[in-house]
């Protein structure tokens, strides 16, 4: 099974209509051209992929505990959630 990082990058790349190799850990969603709708769809896809609940409110992103500032922070957040929820 591929790593959490690879799976998250795959989901984000799909949303951004990019090749996964174009998505780096330093990329921001803005860099990748993902808007708020794309972000919500990415979060849903991540929740499904990993069977977790991401504490993110699209209506109040700044009120969320979940750091979406970069691909690396998203991957770290997902890894933490998987540990907590398993």
Secondary structure, DSSP 8 states (H G I E B T S, - for coil): ---HHHHHHHHHHHHHT--GGG--TT--TTTTT--HHHHHHHHHHHHHHHT------GGGGGG-S---SSHHHHHHHHHHHHHHH-
